[in-house]
């Protein structure tokens, strides 16, 4: 794995305590595959989290002050009432750490996982329980437990009374969990991308759509990154977490467990259905009509199950050899009348005419569903070097005064972001905060959100909180920028053969005029060219002389 370079503060992988913890834990991996070691480490991190939250609440109950006067610290209901997992004595971190150097530590951890699932039905069948297997070095397991024990989860709260402690596990453990998912994805390479979407890509999707309120759905949710970022978005913009409802589905059983743990570690409630299941074979949320669909489906998936009479194929039957437009139509099928979808697809989806894909794309455009297309830079994903793009669909482009959208019917925004991003190592690139702001503010301005807030202010009306936030994100009126963005009509798209590649529409970037008159500039450039030719001739003579001296005269 390539060594990460030192980067700007807005990078998601800046080496901090998460990075130091990773480096230590990774040293203990020895020859174990990252895919296998992932579950060993993340399971222990989860166990540390729920044990620490339990112990913190238990301390309040033991103290017995205020609302906790007379409370029984050994009553599981006292914990469930506060949305804290009950941790039986044999599963508490103090017990595990005290046993870390024992040869039976693997069985002790397995027993702890079983006990937690037994007493918390919400976690039934979720936690890893194979720490006792012969292939796992028990000495290294004990050392790993000691490493994870170094994560400090309690700190004095801002504005809290002197000596009072507050649990910061959602922040700290969430950061560790996300960082470890990132590093494991990098270590696993192609397979890692099956459960992890780079956070900068997820942030772009979330911040473009702005899911302040409503039902959020991801039918191929991986480790749940879309949901985590949606919750972060709502919280960071002053919203209420209870204003959104989360629905997900994942076909891989172990990845589904990762998603449940990833959300549980942050106290996020979600409906993942009763079990893992293939979305095309068995839709676990058939009646759901979501306000927002956010997803990163498998790219160009040829191994998928198709039924020709599926109700989801409203715009044409997708080819058996590629599920891209099966996913697109699945998202549309599950959207509410005013819903939005944002998702990642391979670049071929924007222009392919094979096996009827062009006809489906034309039908989507004719139905006026395509709101925005974003071409992304390469090297963002751990799983593939295939160039990818973002699709944004809108069930309705009518003017919406409540949400501040202008009438966008028969229009589509194209953004070419291929020149954005910063290399974080030899093979991976990230979109920085400035990159994300440039992309998202362009979309928000194009939708008209800034204009609405400004007009209300001119009339003396106070904008809503969400409108004010949108105005901050898009403080300018929209205008086309050559080489970066273009608002195109449906007729223009039809003239391009219904191809949705942004580069076709945004044109070339304007070259800044240096102000020199042509009559003065041309003689100067010709003189520079002659000088360069002369220098080239000298270099050629020198090279030929060296070759002759080596016995390779031409």
Buried (B, 14 or more C-beta within 10 A) or exposed (E): EEEBEEBEEBBBBBBEBBBEBBEBBBEBBEEBEBBEBBBBBBBBBBBBBBBBBBBBBBEBBEEEEEEBEEBEBEEBEBBBEEEBBBBBEBBBBEBBBEBBEEEEBBBBBBBBBBBBBEBBEEBEEBBBBBBBEEEBBBEBBBBBBEBBBEBEBBEEEEEEEEEEBEBBBBEBBBBBBBBBBBBBBBBBBEBBBBBBBBBBBBBBBBBBBBBBBBBBBBBBBBBBBBBBBBBBBBEEBEBEEEEBBBBBBBBBEEBBBBBBBBBBBBBBEBBBBEEBBBBBEEBBBEEBBBBBBBBBBBBBBEEBEBEEEBEBBEBBBBBBEBBBBBBBBBBBBBBBEBBBBBBBBBBBBBBBEEBBBBBBBBBBBBEBBBBBBBBBBBBBBBBBEEBBBBBBBBBBBEBBEEBBBBEBEBBBBBBBBBEBBBEBBEBBBBBBEEBBBBBBBBBBBBBBBBBBBBEBBEEEEEBBEBBBBBBEBBEEEBEBBEBBBBBBEBEBBEEEEBBBBBBBBBBEEEEEEEEEEEEEEEEEEEEEEEEEEEEEEEEEEEEEEEEEEEEEEE
